[in-house]
Amino acid sequence: MNATSDYLSRMDADRDGRVSIVEYQDWLSYAFDGMDKNRDGTLSPEEQPSGRGKPITRTEHRDRLAEGFKRQDTNHDGYLNAKELSAPPQ
């Protein structure tokens, strides 16, 4: 198994061989969850790596991930396959 297919299999929660937008958002939200120390669903400036900036809600974070997903979904089928997952967003 190569690194891309291994990564896909870890993200693919329902094991259908492709990654849905929700699976993508859930997998890539680990960093948000780790930084949200008070578990209020918003990264305050103090919780962000730079210690400054505007607050970021979990919804805003997931919306940004959705934008990246849509750019990577080059065949526009609503899922990422191994090839799309390994390519940088367009």
Contacts in CASP RR format, 6 or more apart in sequence:
PFRMAT RR
TARGET T0000
AUTHOR 0000-0000-0000
METHOD contacts of the structure
MODEL  1
MNATSDYLSRMDADRDGRVSIVEYQDWLSYAFDGMDKNRDGTLSPEEQPS
GRGKPITRTEHRDRLAEGFKRQDTNHDGYLNAKELSAPPQ
1 9 0 8 1.000
4 82 0 8 1.000
4 85 0 8 1.000
4 86 0 8 1.000
5 82 0 8 1.000
7 85 0 8 1.000
8 17 0 8 1.000
8 18 0 8 1.000
8 19 0 8 1.000
8 80 0 8 1.000
8 81 0 8 1.000
8 82 0 8 1.000
8 85 0 8 1.000
9 15 0 8 1.000
9 17 0 8 1.000
10 27 0 8 1.000
11 19 0 8 1.000
11 23 0 8 1.000
11 24 0 8 1.000
11 27 0 8 1.000
11 85 0 8 1.000
12 18 0 8 1.000
12 19 0 8 1.000
12 23 0 8 1.000
13 23 0 8 1.000
13 26 0 8 1.000
14 20 0 8 1.000
14 23 0 8 1.000
17 81 0 8 1.000
18 79 0 8 1.000
18 80 0 8 1.000
18 81 0 8 1.000
19 27 0 8 1.000
19 79 0 8 1.000
19 80 0 8 1.000
19 81 0 8 1.000
19 85 0 8 1.000
20 78 0 8 1.000
20 79 0 8 1.000
21 66 0 8 1.000
21 69 0 8 1.000
21 78 0 8 1.000
24 65 0 8 1.000
24 69 0 8 1.000
24 80 0 8 1.000
25 62 0 8 1.000
25 65 0 8 1.000
25 66 0 8 1.000
25 69 0 8 1.000
28 65 0 8 1.000
29 58 0 8 1.000
29 61 0 8 1.000
29 62 0 8 1.000
29 65 0 8 1.000
32 43 0 8 1.000
32 56 0 8 1.000
32 58 0 8 1.000
32 61 0 8 1.000
35 43 0 8 1.000
35 47 0 8 1.000
35 48 0 8 1.000
35 49 0 8 1.000
36 42 0 8 1.000
36 43 0 8 1.000
36 47 0 8 1.000
36 58 0 8 1.000
37 47 0 8 1.000
38 44 0 8 1.000
38 47 0 8 1.000
41 57 0 8 1.000
41 58 0 8 1.000
42 55 0 8 1.000
42 56 0 8 1.000
42 57 0 8 1.000
42 58 0 8 1.000
43 55 0 8 1.000
43 56 0 8 1.000
43 57 0 8 1.000
43 61 0 8 1.000
44 55 0 8 1.000
45 51 0 8 1.000
45 52 0 8 1.000
45 53 0 8 1.000
45 54 0 8 1.000
45 55 0 8 1.000
48 56 0 8 1.000
68 89 0 8 1.000
69 80 0 8 1.000
71 89 0 8 1.000
71 90 0 8 1.000
72 80 0 8 1.000
72 84 0 8 1.000
72 85 0 8 1.000
72 87 0 8 1.000
72 88 0 8 1.000
72 89 0 8 1.000
72 90 0 8 1.000
73 79 0 8 1.000
73 80 0 8 1.000
73 84 0 8 1.000
74 84 0 8 1.000
74 87 0 8 1.000
74 90 0 8 1.000
75 81 0 8 1.000
75 84 0 8 1.000
END
